[in-house]
Amino acid sequence: MKREEFLVLLNKYLSGQTNAEENKSLLNYYESFQITSDWDANLGPKEELESRMRNRIQNTLASEQVKVVPISKPFYSKTIFRVAAAAVVLLFVSISVFYNNDVFNKPENSVIINKKILIGSDKATLTLEDGSVIALEKGKTYKTGNVSSNGEKLVYNSENNKNTIANNFLTIPRGGQFFVQLADSTKVWLNSESQLKYPVEFVDGETRQVELVYGEAYFEVSPSTKHKGSKFKVKTQMQNVEVIGTQFNIKAYKDETNIYTTLVEGKVAISNAKSRELLAPSEQSKISRDTDNIQITTVDVYNETSWRKGLFVFKGMPLKDIAKVLSRWYDVDIEFADPALGNVKFNGVLNKNQKLEDILTTIKNINFITAYEIKNHKVIIK
């Protein structure tokens, strides 16, 4: 079983959707882990975690009257699989809550649902220079001048127009995402609740500048060598990102106190009124709205950009921050009956193309929460 297959199967199990054979495969794979020094102490005591998860799976198998067959070790005992297994365990249950936390021992309650929450989809609104607004969504096509859309992406073609350049706005609502290819062939993936301002045409030799007004976007920039050396710049509220030719992610939501820029490959310069810093691949800058200071750290690029590939990757993230991510994608408001629950940390890899109820049930099944209620398009976590 490949790591990706294991994660999908694990998520399915935690949602209560696996059959007997899948449960057996999950247990066999889990028991193959050979982890000692690779264990992450933040997850809590390894032995207790292993016992807890093994008992849950075995009890499920026992209730289904399925015989558990131990798996042999040689194939998985190789170093490469030990390292992979350690990474999987980190995502597996990901318990950053210590086991004496009262949240872990609360009794099960029922889940109350009275309104269907839709999964996010490809949708956006395009605002033209003259103020016209066009709705873009699956099943609808749009074409005018050098721009066209099939409802899932927006593509601009260069017309080599040297006259005054018009600007467009692409706005992604909560519950949406969209892709746009700019006139210079730069590709931009926009996350939920985001807005991008950009020219409909670029002039070779002159700086290509766009503005992430708010939200999150992943950029794959067309190199300056294809545009007579013209640089590419991204402006946000508190910084400018200067690019030569690269891939990077910017997160600058209005309701968050920090702005994050993560470099995937290439080279970028982050600057504001106070300083200018260069980023290397796998580095992330953080600018606080309170201080304007730029801090540089090394991060896991996969975790930071997984949203573009249809995944939620939560690594040691408080539930209150996870709630923000889910609120944007499912277009709901999420509250905590007990504010202390918002500080509980959770790790996991979840598919964005599943119902919100399935994700909440997954978190509930790991005993992080006891119940949730959906009422009038609001989720209350208990």
C-alpha positions as CSV (number, residue, x, y, z in Angstrom):
1,M,0.0,0.0,0.0
2,K,1.4,3.4,-1.0
3,R,1.5,6.3,1.5
4,E,-1.2,8.2,-0.4
5,E,-3.5,5.1,-0.5
6,F,-3.0,4.7,3.3
7,L,-4.0,8.3,4.0
8,V,-7.2,7.9,1.9
9,L,-8.0,4.6,3.6
10,L,-7.4,6.1,7.1
11,N,-9.6,9.1,6.4
12,K,-12.3,6.7,5.1
13,Y,-12.0,4.6,8.3
14,L,-12.2,7.6,10.6
15,S,-15.4,8.6,8.8
16,G,-16.8,5.1,9.5
17,Q,-17.0,4.1,5.8
18,T,-14.6,1.2,5.5
19,N,-15.6,-2.4,5.1
20,A,-14.1,-5.5,6.9
21,E,-11.3,-6.1,4.3
22,E,-10.3,-2.4,4.3
23,N,-10.1,-2.4,8.1
24,K,-7.9,-5.5,8.0
25,S,-5.6,-3.8,5.4
26,L,-5.4,-0.7,7.6
27,L,-4.4,-2.7,10.7
28,N,-1.8,-4.8,8.8
29,Y,-0.2,-1.6,7.5
30,Y,-0.3,0.1,10.8
31,E,1.4,-2.9,12.6
32,S,4.2,-2.8,10.0
33,F,5.6,0.4,11.4
34,Q,9.1,0.1,12.7
35,I,9.6,3.5,14.5
36,T,12.0,4.4,17.3
37,S,14.1,7.5,17.0
38,D,11.9,8.8,14.2
39,W,8.9,9.3,16.5
40,D,7.7,12.9,17.0
41,A,7.5,13.6,20.8
42,N,4.8,16.2,20.1
43,L,2.4,13.3,19.4
44,G,2.5,12.1,23.0
45,P,3.6,8.7,24.3
46,K,4.2,6.3,21.4
47,E,3.2,3.2,23.2
48,E,-0.1,4.6,24.4
49,L,-1.0,5.9,21.0
50,E,-0.2,2.6,19.3
51,S,-2.3,0.8,21.9
52,R,-5.2,3.1,21.5
53,M,-5.3,2.9,17.7
54,R,-4.7,-0.8,17.6
55,N,-7.5,-1.5,20.0
56,R,-9.9,0.6,18.0
57,I,-9.1,-1.2,14.8
58,Q,-9.1,-4.6,16.3
59,N,-12.4,-4.0,18.1
60,T,-13.9,-3.0,14.8
61,L,-12.6,-6.1,13.1
62,A,-13.8,-8.3,16.0
63,S,-17.3,-7.0,15.7
64,E,-17.2,-7.8,12.0
65,Q,-15.9,-11.3,12.8
66,V,-12.8,-10.9,10.7
67,K,-9.6,-12.7,11.5
68,V,-6.6,-10.5,11.8
69,V,-3.6,-11.8,10.0
70,P,-0.2,-10.4,11.2
71,I,1.9,-9.0,8.4
72,S,5.6,-10.0,7.9
73,K,8.2,-7.3,8.4
74,P,11.1,-7.6,5.9
75,F,9.6,-5.4,3.2
76,Y,8.8,-2.6,5.6
77,S,11.9,-2.8,7.7
78,K,14.0,-1.1,5.1
79,T,15.1,2.4,6.1
80,I,13.1,4.2,3.4
81,F,9.9,2.7,4.6
82,R,10.7,3.4,8.2
83,V,11.1,7.1,7.3
84,A,7.9,7.0,5.3
85,A,6.1,5.3,8.1
86,A,7.2,8.0,10.6
87,A,5.7,10.6,8.3
88,V,2.5,8.7,8.0
89,V,2.2,8.3,11.8
90,L,2.6,12.1,12.1
91,L,-0.4,12.5,9.9
92,F,-2.1,9.4,11.1
93,V,-3.7,10.4,14.4
94,S,-1.7,13.5,15.1
95,I,-2.5,13.9,18.7
96,S,-0.9,17.1,20.0
97,V,-3.3,17.1,22.9
98,F,-1.9,15.3,25.9
99,Y,-3.8,12.3,27.0
100,N,-4.8,13.7,30.4
101,N,-6.7,16.5,28.5
102,D,-10.4,16.4,29.5
103,V,-11.4,16.8,25.8
104,F,-10.1,13.3,25.2
105,N,-12.4,11.7,27.8
106,K,-15.7,13.4,27.1
107,P,-18.7,11.1,26.4
108,E,-20.0,10.7,22.9
109,N,-23.0,12.9,21.9
110,S,-25.2,12.9,18.9
111,V,-24.5,14.9,15.8
112,I,-27.3,17.3,14.8
113,I,-27.6,18.4,11.2
114,N,-30.5,20.3,9.8
115,K,-29.1,22.0,6.7
116,K,-27.0,20.7,3.8
117,I,-23.6,22.3,3.5
118,L,-22.2,22.3,0.0
119,I,-18.6,21.4,-0.9
120,G,-16.6,24.3,-2.4
121,S,-16.3,24.4,-6.2
122,D,-14.8,26.4,-9.1
123,K,-16.5,29.8,-9.1
124,A,-15.6,33.4,-9.2
125,T,-16.7,36.9,-10.4
126,L,-14.8,38.8,-13.0
127,T,-15.0,42.6,-12.8
128,L,-14.0,44.5,-15.9
129,E,-12.5,48.0,-16.2
130,D,-15.9,49.5,-16.9
131,G,-17.4,48.0,-13.8
132,S,-19.2,45.1,-15.5
133,V,-19.4,42.0,-13.4
134,I,-19.4,38.5,-14.9
135,A,-20.2,35.3,-12.9
136,L,-17.8,32.5,-13.7
137,E,-18.8,28.9,-12.7
138,K,-18.9,25.4,-14.1
139,G,-21.2,25.0,-17.0
140,K,-21.0,28.7,-18.1
141,T,-18.7,30.0,-20.9
142,Y,-17.5,33.5,-21.4
143,K,-15.4,35.1,-24.1
144,T,-14.6,38.7,-25.0
145,G,-11.5,40.3,-26.5
146,N,-8.4,38.4,-25.4
147,V,-10.1,36.6,-22.5
148,S,-12.1,33.4,-22.3
149,S,-13.5,31.1,-19.7
150,N,-15.0,27.6,-19.7
151,G,-16.4,28.0,-16.2
152,E,-13.4,26.3,-14.5
153,K,-10.6,28.6,-15.5
154,L,-9.9,32.1,-17.0
155,V,-7.3,32.5,-19.8
156,Y,-5.9,35.8,-21.2
157,N,-4.1,35.8,-24.5
158,S,-1.5,38.4,-25.3
159,E,-2.5,40.9,-28.0
160,N,0.8,42.9,-27.8
161,N,-1.2,46.1,-27.2
162,K,1.1,49.0,-26.3
163,N,-1.7,51.4,-25.3
164,T,-3.1,52.1,-21.9
165,I,-3.6,48.8,-20.1
166,A,-6.9,48.1,-18.4
167,N,-7.1,46.2,-15.1
168,N,-9.5,43.4,-14.1
169,F,-10.5,42.0,-10.7
170,L,-11.0,38.3,-10.1
171,T,-12.9,37.7,-6.9
172,I,-13.3,34.3,-5.3
173,P,-16.1,33.9,-2.8
174,R,-16.3,31.7,0.3
175,G,-16.9,28.2,-1.0
176,G,-15.0,28.8,-4.2
177,Q,-11.6,28.5,-5.9
178,F,-10.4,29.5,-9.4
179,F,-7.5,29.4,-11.9
180,V,-6.4,32.2,-14.1
181,Q,-3.7,32.4,-16.7
182,L,-2.5,35.9,-17.2
183,A,-1.6,37.5,-20.6
184,D,2.1,36.8,-20.0
185,S,1.3,33.0,-19.4
186,T,1.8,33.3,-15.6
187,K,-0.5,30.9,-13.9
188,V,-2.4,31.8,-10.7
189,W,-4.5,29.5,-8.5
190,L,-6.8,31.4,-6.1
191,N,-8.1,30.0,-2.9
192,S,-11.5,30.7,-1.3
193,E,-12.3,34.3,-0.2
194,S,-9.5,35.9,-2.3
195,Q,-9.2,38.8,-4.8
196,L,-6.6,39.4,-7.5
197,K,-6.1,42.7,-9.4
198,Y,-4.1,42.4,-12.7
199,P,-3.7,44.0,-16.1
200,V,-5.4,42.4,-19.1
201,E,-2.1,42.9,-21.0
202,F,1.6,43.3,-20.2
203,V,4.2,45.4,-22.0
204,D,7.5,43.5,-22.6
205,G,10.4,45.2,-20.9
206,E,8.2,46.9,-18.3
207,T,7.6,45.5,-14.8
208,R,4.6,43.1,-14.7
209,Q,2.7,43.9,-11.5
210,V,-0.4,42.4,-10.0
211,E,-2.0,42.8,-6.6
212,L,-3.3,40.2,-4.2
213,V,-5.9,42.4,-2.6
214,Y,-6.7,39.8,0.0
215,G,-6.8,36.0,0.4
216,E,-4.4,33.3,-0.8
217,A,-2.9,32.6,-4.2
218,Y,-0.3,30.2,-5.7
219,F,1.8,31.7,-8.5
220,E,3.7,30.0,-11.3
221,V,5.4,32.9,-12.9
222,S,6.5,33.1,-16.6
223,P,10.2,33.8,-16.5
224,S,11.6,37.3,-17.3
225,T,13.7,35.8,-20.1
226,K,10.5,35.4,-22.1
227,H,9.5,39.1,-21.6
228,K,12.6,41.1,-22.4
229,G,13.9,40.9,-18.8
230,S,10.7,42.4,-17.3
231,K,10.4,41.5,-13.6
232,F,7.2,40.2,-12.0
233,K,5.9,41.8,-8.8
234,V,3.0,40.9,-6.5
235,K,1.7,43.6,-4.2
236,T,-0.2,42.9,-1.0
237,Q,-1.3,45.2,1.8
238,M,2.0,45.1,3.7
239,Q,4.6,43.8,1.3
240,N,5.9,43.6,-2.3
241,V,7.2,40.4,-3.7
242,E,9.7,40.8,-6.5
243,V,10.1,37.8,-8.8
244,I,12.5,36.7,-11.6
245,G,10.8,33.4,-12.5
246,T,9.5,31.1,-9.8
247,Q,6.7,29.3,-7.9
248,F,5.5,30.6,-4.6
249,N,2.4,31.0,-2.4
250,I,1.1,34.1,-0.6
251,K,-1.5,34.0,2.1
252,A,-2.8,37.4,3.2
253,Y,-6.3,37.0,4.5
254,K,-8.1,40.0,6.0
255,D,-9.0,38.2,9.2
256,E,-5.5,36.9,10.0
257,T,-2.7,38.9,11.8
258,N,0.1,37.7,9.6
259,I,1.0,37.6,5.9
260,Y,2.9,34.5,4.7
261,T,4.9,34.1,1.5
262,T,6.3,30.5,0.8
263,L,8.8,29.9,-1.9
264,V,8.6,26.6,-3.7
265,E,11.3,27.1,-6.3
266,G,13.3,30.0,-7.8
267,K,14.0,33.3,-6.0
268,V,12.0,36.1,-4.6
269,A,12.6,39.3,-2.6
270,I,10.2,40.3,0.1
271,S,10.2,44.0,1.0
272,N,8.2,46.6,3.0
273,A,8.8,49.9,4.5
274,K,11.2,48.5,7.1
275,S,13.4,45.9,5.3
276,R,14.1,43.7,2.3
277,E,14.7,39.9,2.5
278,L,15.5,37.2,0.0
279,L,13.8,33.8,0.2
280,A,15.4,30.5,-0.8
281,P,13.3,27.4,-1.8
282,S,11.3,26.0,1.2
283,E,11.6,29.2,3.1
284,Q,8.7,31.2,4.3
285,S,8.4,34.9,5.3
286,K,6.0,36.1,7.9
287,I,5.0,39.7,8.3
288,S,3.0,40.7,11.4
289,R,0.3,43.4,10.8
290,D,1.2,44.7,14.2
291,T,5.0,45.2,13.8
292,D,5.8,45.0,10.1
293,N,8.8,42.8,11.0
294,I,9.8,40.2,8.4
295,Q,10.7,36.8,9.9
296,I,12.1,33.9,7.8
297,T,11.7,30.2,8.6
298,T,12.1,26.9,6.9
299,V,8.8,25.1,6.3
300,D,7.3,22.0,4.6
301,V,6.2,23.3,1.2
302,Y,3.8,20.4,0.7
303,N,1.9,21.4,3.8
304,E,1.7,25.1,2.8
305,T,0.5,24.5,-0.8
306,S,-1.5,21.3,-0.6
307,W,-4.8,23.3,-0.9
308,R,-4.0,23.8,-4.6
309,K,-4.0,20.0,-5.1
310,G,-7.3,19.5,-3.3
311,L,-6.1,18.6,0.2
312,F,-6.3,20.1,3.7
313,V,-3.0,19.4,5.5
314,F,-3.2,20.3,9.2
315,K,0.0,19.9,11.1
316,G,-0.2,20.8,14.8
317,M,-2.9,23.4,13.9
318,P,-5.3,24.6,16.6
319,L,-9.0,23.8,15.8
320,K,-9.8,27.5,15.8
321,D,-7.4,28.0,12.8
322,I,-8.8,24.9,11.1
323,A,-12.2,26.3,11.6
324,K,-11.2,29.4,9.5
325,V,-10.0,27.2,6.7
326,L,-13.2,25.1,6.7
327,S,-15.4,28.2,6.9
328,R,-13.9,29.6,3.8
329,W,-14.2,26.4,1.7
330,Y,-17.7,25.4,2.8
331,D,-19.0,28.9,3.2
332,V,-20.2,28.4,6.8
333,D,-19.6,30.1,10.2
334,I,-18.0,27.8,12.8
335,E,-18.2,28.5,16.5
336,F,-17.0,26.6,19.6
337,A,-19.4,26.0,22.5
338,D,-16.3,25.9,24.8
339,P,-13.6,28.4,23.6
340,A,-10.9,26.0,25.1
341,L,-11.7,23.6,22.3
342,G,-10.4,26.1,19.8
343,N,-6.9,25.7,21.2
344,V,-6.8,21.9,20.8
345,K,-4.2,21.0,18.2
346,F,-4.9,18.5,15.4
347,N,-2.8,16.9,12.6
348,G,-4.3,15.2,9.6
349,V,-4.6,15.1,5.8
350,L,-8.1,15.4,4.5
351,N,-9.6,15.6,1.1
352,K,-11.3,18.9,0.1
353,N,-13.8,17.1,-2.1
354,Q,-15.7,15.5,0.8
355,K,-18.7,16.7,2.8
356,L,-18.0,19.0,5.8
357,E,-19.9,16.4,7.9
358,D,-17.3,13.8,7.0
359,I,-14.4,16.0,8.1
360,L,-16.1,16.9,11.4
361,T,-16.9,13.2,12.0
362,T,-13.2,12.3,11.3
363,I,-12.1,14.9,14.0
364,K,-14.9,13.6,16.3
365,N,-13.9,10.0,15.9
366,I,-10.4,10.7,17.1
367,N,-12.0,12.1,20.3
368,F,-11.0,15.7,19.8
369,I,-14.6,16.9,19.9
370,T,-17.7,15.2,21.2
371,A,-20.4,16.6,18.9
372,Y,-21.2,19.2,16.4
373,E,-24.5,20.9,15.4
374,I,-25.3,22.5,12.1
375,K,-28.0,25.1,12.4
376,N,-28.9,27.9,10.0
377,H,-25.7,27.6,8.1
378,K,-23.7,27.8,11.3
379,V,-21.6,25.0,12.8
380,I,-21.3,24.7,16.6
381,I,-18.5,22.4,17.8
382,K,-19.0,20.9,21.3
